[in-house]
Amino acid sequence: MRWIFRLLGLVVVLIALAVGALFLLPADRIAQLAARQFEAATGRQLTIAGGVTPTFWPVLGARVEGVTLANAPGAQGGPMLVADSVDLGVDLSALWGGSVVVRRFEARNPQIVLERDANGQGNWVFSGLGATQDTTVSDSGAGVLPPISLDRAQIEGASLRFIDHQAGTDVTVQGVTLDLSMPEAGGAATLTLNVANNGQQATVRATLGSVEQLLAGQVVPVTAAIEASGAQGTFDGRMGVQPVAAEGRIALDIRQLAPLLALAGAGGAEVLPDAARPLSLAGQFTLAPAGSIHLRDGALGVGVNRLALALDTTFDGPRPQVSGTISADSLDLSGFTSGNGTSNGGGAAAAGAGWPTNRIDASALGIADAQIGLTLGPVNTGYGTLDSLRGSLTIERSRGVLTISELRGFDGTGSGELVANNRNGLSVGGNLSLQGVSLLSALRQSLGFERLSGTASANLRFLGVGNSVDAIMRSLEGQGQIRFGRGEILGFDLSSMLRNLDPSAIGAGNSTIYDSIGASFTMNGGVLTNQDLALEASLLAVRGQGTVDLGNQTLDYRVTPEAMRNADTGEALRVPLLITGPWSEPRFRLDLEGLAEQRLREEQDRLRARAEEEAQRLEDQARARVQDAVQQQLGVTQQEGQSAEDALRQGVEDRAREGLLRLLGGGGGQAEAPAAGN
């Protein structure tokens, strides 16, 4: 606002001088005089390429054509102002009295460039202006402004470009129309600003408490309202321009973002999901002189959700830096995770119809960096309801990390972190640790599966890539472990099926009680594979292995119950059971082919054992006959405590000794001992 009044006031004074000289000087001399006076007052060159044409009706005034105002030294955006023509009508009697009463001011098709350099200095700050609150004209005519009042000032068809070298932004808005009124010199002013671009319109209406005080660097009351296609907002507070600062109560309501993006020249489809509409924000807003933004007692509405905010935003980095806290008594995210934008049983709907395939727009991760503390009440994720969550959200260069310090849900607790990375396409991952989770409650809400009860503890690490929930589920990689405490498998009675070999023990009223279940698993390409499922129960045990296709939501799993185990031999009755089909309606059936193969293997094992026993018996008999024959041939008698092998060995040694002695003695007697002395 400050640049508008200063620029407008200078043009008014200079053209008023021209009007006063209409009867004394030719038009070209008037233009040159106005340009010199303007440059002397501001340090900026003013060029009037066209002529200055006097008007006498309905008010005394003039038209100046081809107006160009130079930019500040070092600016890069070209001239600050280029206008086809400027029309002015003044009250002549007020002008002779030393004040300026503008009856009409019109600028047609101006091109306005507002530019802020890397040090934060704006080109709308003119040298020699605003240094004093004195509103009289100096003797030289090059001082500050005389009292000015405006019946009406209009700017039509303007192009407004704002270049901020500090933030690295360059925004141009076409089709700007401004209507300004200030009935009393330096007093209150009303402003109406219309912007039309790409078929969209926005209107801003504002009231300033005192223009004179505002230009003098004081803080003045301000009220403003904005209306645009799909959005509206209000501000009620105060502001100043030396330096730029504001504080007050804001309220913003957005039903569609696409019209606002089109108005800003961005275009594109609607980026605000149905579940996020309407998007509203209210609270105590402060724009500090340093340029930081602060929100207290904030209330953010996202669809049906209401969150309390206390946030601070600074702009001294490559992206805005947001810090603070967010809390909510409850949160419903089902509209963001279900395929049709509504909650329809959460996971049950997903289990029956597949995962949502609508594209996930994660571009918001790149808007700003953040460090925010979170305290949330019940959270409906769309795949189950969590009782509470405490943690923090960190965003850095399009990568967000949700650190969960405490999670309560499904009668259990948990901790860990979840990561969403949109630096090179969207990927999600994390690690979670859960304890004491109610299986029946968790599986019912998340998968629509109601056949398992008990408590669970689990550890999970995962990573998925894709731009939809469906793509992410089909790409999951990771590993985990899960342990179940005592509970029931609902829908079939394994004990009865094993005892009676009756597959009819399935359905309501049937269940299998277990003491514990444990398993580890890996995930590859969205398929979970398990090889070591172990269930322990009082009457039976179960071993299992197979796959769970997370992408297609199907099961292909084989469990082998064991019953009537013999504690001595380890033998047991085993009946394989197949679980196949979609997990929303899994099919349970006895694996009769597997059972036949198992019986065949068991019979083969028994026959092999009998054959081995018979072979061992025959071998022992043969060995005994051979030993008896050898003993008889050698004349060996087995002594008590002596093994047959030792007796035979002794007999062979004795026979060998006797033969050697006979050979040496020449006969069967003993050899004579040699004579002494020989």
Protein Blocks (a to p, Z undefined) as FASTA:
>chain_A
ZZmmmmmmmmmmmmmmmmmmmmmpcfklmmmmmmmmmmmmnopacddfbdcdddfbfbdc
dddehiacdddehianbpfbdcfbdcddddfklmmnopacdfbdcdehiacdddddfkop
afkbcghihkacbfbdcfkopaccdddddfbacdehiacddddfknopacddehiacddd
dfbghiacdddddddeehiacddddddfblklmmnopacddddddddehiacdddddddf
bdcddddddddddfbfklmmmmnongpcdfbdfklpccddeddddddfkopacdehiacd
ehjbccdddddddfkbfbdcdedddddfbdcfklmmpmnopaehijmmmmmnopafbdcd
fklmmmpccddddddddddehiaccfbdcdddddeehiacdddfbdceehiacedddddd
fknopadddddddehiafklmmmmmnopafbgcddddddddddedjbfklmmmmggcddd
ddddddddehiafklmmmnopaklgcehiacddfbdcdddddeehiacdfkbccddfkbc
cdddddddfknopacddddddehiafklopacddddddedjfklccddddfklmmmmmmm
mmmmmmmmmmmmmmmmmmmmmmmmmmmmmmmmnopacdehiafklmmmmmmmmmmmmmmm
mmmnopabdcddddehZZ
